[in-house]
Amino acid sequence: MTKLLEQVIAQLKALPDDEQDAIAARFLAEMEDEQRWKAQFESTTDGQWDRMAEMVQQEIASGDITPLAEVFSSQPES
């Protein structure tokens, strides 16, 4: 076990049981989600990646995209 994880566990032990369970549940859900993503990426074929790249290139060429600056605008909407 890493030193950082040992520090986290030491701090968790000081929390009430319900808070420990809530954090543990979030952590387990995150680990399960990460495993699903990893499996999905690992099972993606070169052909699938190529088709996805082609789709993105077509969207860019057609102008059917929204710049990230607009999606993640630092200006609050009025």
PyRosetta script that sets phi, psi and omega in degrees:
from pyrosetta import init, pose_from_sequence

init()
pose = pose_from_sequence("MTKLLEQVIAQLKALPDDEQDAIAARFLAEMEDEQRWKAQFESTTDGQWDRMAEMVQQEIASGDITPLAEVFSSQPES")
pose.set_psi(1, 140.3)
pose.set_omega(1, -179.5)
pose.set_phi(2, -75.7)
pose.set_psi(2, 160.4)
pose.set_omega(2, 178.3)
pose.set_phi(3, -62.2)
pose.set_psi(3, -40.3)
pose.set_omega(3, -179.0)
pose.set_phi(4, -63.2)
pose.set_psi(4, -43.4)
pose.set_omega(4, 179.1)
pose.set_phi(5, -66.5)
pose.set_psi(5, -36.2)
pose.set_omega(5, 175.5)
pose.set_phi(6, -61.4)
pose.set_psi(6, -39.8)
pose.set_omega(6, 177.9)
pose.set_phi(7, -63.4)
pose.set_psi(7, -43.2)
pose.set_omega(7, 179.9)
pose.set_phi(8, -61.9)
pose.set_psi(8, -47.4)
pose.set_omega(8, -178.7)
pose.set_phi(9, -63.1)
pose.set_psi(9, -39.3)
pose.set_omega(9, 178.2)
pose.set_phi(10, -61.2)
pose.set_psi(10, -40.8)
pose.set_omega(10, 178.9)
pose.set_phi(11, -69.9)
pose.set_psi(11, -38.3)
pose.set_omega(11, 179.4)
pose.set_phi(12, -63.5)
pose.set_psi(12, -36.4)
pose.set_omega(12, -179.4)
pose.set_phi(13, -61.4)
pose.set_psi(13, -24.4)
pose.set_omega(13, -179.2)
pose.set_phi(14, -81.5)
pose.set_psi(14, -11.2)
pose.set_omega(14, -177.8)
pose.set_phi(15, -85.3)
pose.set_psi(15, 157.6)
pose.set_omega(15, 173.6)
pose.set_phi(16, -61.8)
pose.set_psi(16, 155.2)
pose.set_omega(16, -176.6)
pose.set_phi(17, -54.5)
pose.set_psi(17, -42.5)
pose.set_omega(17, -177.3)
pose.set_phi(18, -65.0)
pose.set_psi(18, -35.9)
pose.set_omega(18, 177.5)
pose.set_phi(19, -71.5)
pose.set_psi(19, -38.2)
pose.set_omega(19, 176.3)
pose.set_phi(20, -59.9)
pose.set_psi(20, -45.5)
pose.set_omega(20, -179.6)
pose.set_phi(21, -63.7)
pose.set_psi(21, -39.3)
pose.set_omega(21, -179.9)
pose.set_phi(22, -64.6)
pose.set_psi(22, -44.1)
pose.set_omega(22, 179.4)
pose.set_phi(23, -67.2)
pose.set_psi(23, -42.2)
pose.set_omega(23, 178.9)
pose.set_phi(24, -61.4)
pose.set_psi(24, -40.6)
pose.set_omega(24, 179.5)
pose.set_phi(25, -63.7)
pose.set_psi(25, -42.6)
pose.set_omega(25, 178.2)
pose.set_phi(26, -64.4)
pose.set_psi(26, -42.1)
pose.set_omega(26, -179.5)
pose.set_phi(27, -63.6)
pose.set_psi(27, -45.4)
pose.set_omega(27, 178.4)
pose.set_phi(28, -62.9)
pose.set_psi(28, -41.2)
pose.set_omega(28, 178.4)
pose.set_phi(29, -63.3)
pose.set_psi(29, -40.8)
pose.set_omega(29, 178.4)
pose.set_phi(30, -64.0)
pose.set_psi(30, -42.2)
pose.set_omega(30, 179.0)
pose.set_phi(31, -64.8)
pose.set_psi(31, -41.1)
pose.set_omega(31, 177.9)
pose.set_phi(32, -64.4)
pose.set_psi(32, -42.5)
pose.set_omega(32, 178.7)
pose.set_phi(33, -62.9)
pose.set_psi(33, -42.0)
pose.set_omega(33, 179.2)
pose.set_phi(34, -62.7)
pose.set_psi(34, -40.5)
pose.set_omega(34, 178.3)
pose.set_phi(35, -65.0)
pose.set_psi(35, -39.2)
pose.set_omega(35, 178.0)
pose.set_phi(36, -63.5)
pose.set_psi(36, -45.6)
pose.set_omega(36, 178.6)
pose.set_phi(37, -61.9)
pose.set_psi(37, -43.9)
pose.set_omega(37, 180.0)
pose.set_phi(38, -60.2)
pose.set_psi(38, -46.2)
pose.set_omega(38, 178.8)
pose.set_phi(39, -62.0)
pose.set_psi(39, -41.2)
pose.set_omega(39, 180.0)
pose.set_phi(40, -63.3)
pose.set_psi(40, -46.5)
pose.set_omega(40, 179.5)
pose.set_phi(41, -64.6)
pose.set_psi(41, -42.2)
pose.set_omega(41, -178.7)
pose.set_phi(42, -66.1)
pose.set_psi(42, -28.4)
pose.set_omega(42, -178.5)
pose.set_phi(43, -90.5)
pose.set_psi(43, -3.4)
pose.set_omega(43, 179.0)
pose.set_phi(44, -74.8)
pose.set_psi(44, 127.0)
pose.set_omega(44, -177.6)
pose.set_phi(45, -82.7)
pose.set_psi(45, 163.1)
pose.set_omega(45, 176.4)
pose.set_phi(46, -59.1)
pose.set_psi(46, -38.0)
pose.set_omega(46, 178.4)
pose.set_phi(47, -62.5)
pose.set_psi(47, -40.3)
pose.set_omega(47, 177.8)
pose.set_phi(48, -65.1)
pose.set_psi(48, -43.2)
pose.set_omega(48, 177.6)
pose.set_phi(49, -61.5)
pose.set_psi(49, -41.8)
pose.set_omega(49, 179.6)
pose.set_phi(50, -61.7)
pose.set_psi(50, -44.0)
pose.set_omega(50, 179.2)
pose.set_phi(51, -64.5)
pose.set_psi(51, -39.2)
pose.set_omega(51, 178.7)
pose.set_phi(52, -64.3)
pose.set_psi(52, -42.2)
pose.set_omega(52, 178.6)
pose.set_phi(53, -63.2)
pose.set_psi(53, -40.7)
pose.set_omega(53, 177.6)
pose.set_phi(54, -61.9)
pose.set_psi(54, -42.3)
pose.set_omega(54, 178.6)
pose.set_phi(55, -61.1)
pose.set_psi(55, -43.3)
pose.set_omega(55, -179.8)
pose.set_phi(56, -65.2)
pose.set_psi(56, -43.4)
pose.set_omega(56, 179.4)
pose.set_phi(57, -62.5)
pose.set_psi(57, -38.5)
pose.set_omega(57, 177.8)
pose.set_phi(58, -65.5)
pose.set_psi(58, -41.2)
pose.set_omega(58, 178.7)
pose.set_phi(59, -63.9)
pose.set_psi(59, -41.2)
pose.set_omega(59, 178.5)
pose.set_phi(60, -64.4)
pose.set_psi(60, -46.2)
pose.set_omega(60, -178.5)
pose.set_phi(61, -62.8)
pose.set_psi(61, -35.6)
pose.set_omega(61, -178.0)
pose.set_phi(62, -83.4)
pose.set_psi(62, -7.4)
pose.set_omega(62, -178.4)
pose.set_phi(63, 78.2)
pose.set_psi(63, 12.9)
pose.set_omega(63, -177.1)
pose.set_phi(64, -88.5)
pose.set_psi(64, 52.6)
pose.set_omega(64, -179.2)
pose.set_phi(65, -136.8)
pose.set_psi(65, 161.1)
pose.set_omega(65, 174.7)
pose.set_phi(66, -118.3)
pose.set_psi(66, 123.1)
pose.set_omega(66, 179.3)
pose.set_phi(67, -57.7)
pose.set_psi(67, 141.2)
pose.set_omega(67, 179.8)
pose.set_phi(68, -58.0)
pose.set_psi(68, -31.2)
pose.set_omega(68, 178.6)
pose.set_phi(69, -59.6)
pose.set_psi(69, -31.3)
pose.set_omega(69, 176.8)
pose.set_phi(70, -80.4)
pose.set_psi(70, -35.8)
pose.set_omega(70, -179.9)
pose.set_phi(71, -68.6)
pose.set_psi(71, -43.4)
pose.set_omega(71, -177.0)
pose.set_phi(72, -110.9)
pose.set_psi(72, 48.1)
pose.set_omega(72, -177.3)
pose.set_phi(73, -61.4)
pose.set_psi(73, 137.6)
pose.set_omega(73, 178.0)
pose.set_phi(74, -82.3)
pose.set_psi(74, -9.0)
pose.set_omega(74, 179.0)
pose.set_phi(75, -88.4)
pose.set_psi(75, 125.7)
pose.set_omega(75, 174.7)
pose.set_phi(76, -65.6)
pose.set_psi(76, 142.9)
pose.set_omega(76, 178.8)
pose.set_phi(77, -73.1)
pose.set_psi(77, 143.8)
pose.set_omega(77, 179.7)
pose.set_phi(78, -97.1)
pose.dump_pdb("model.pdb")
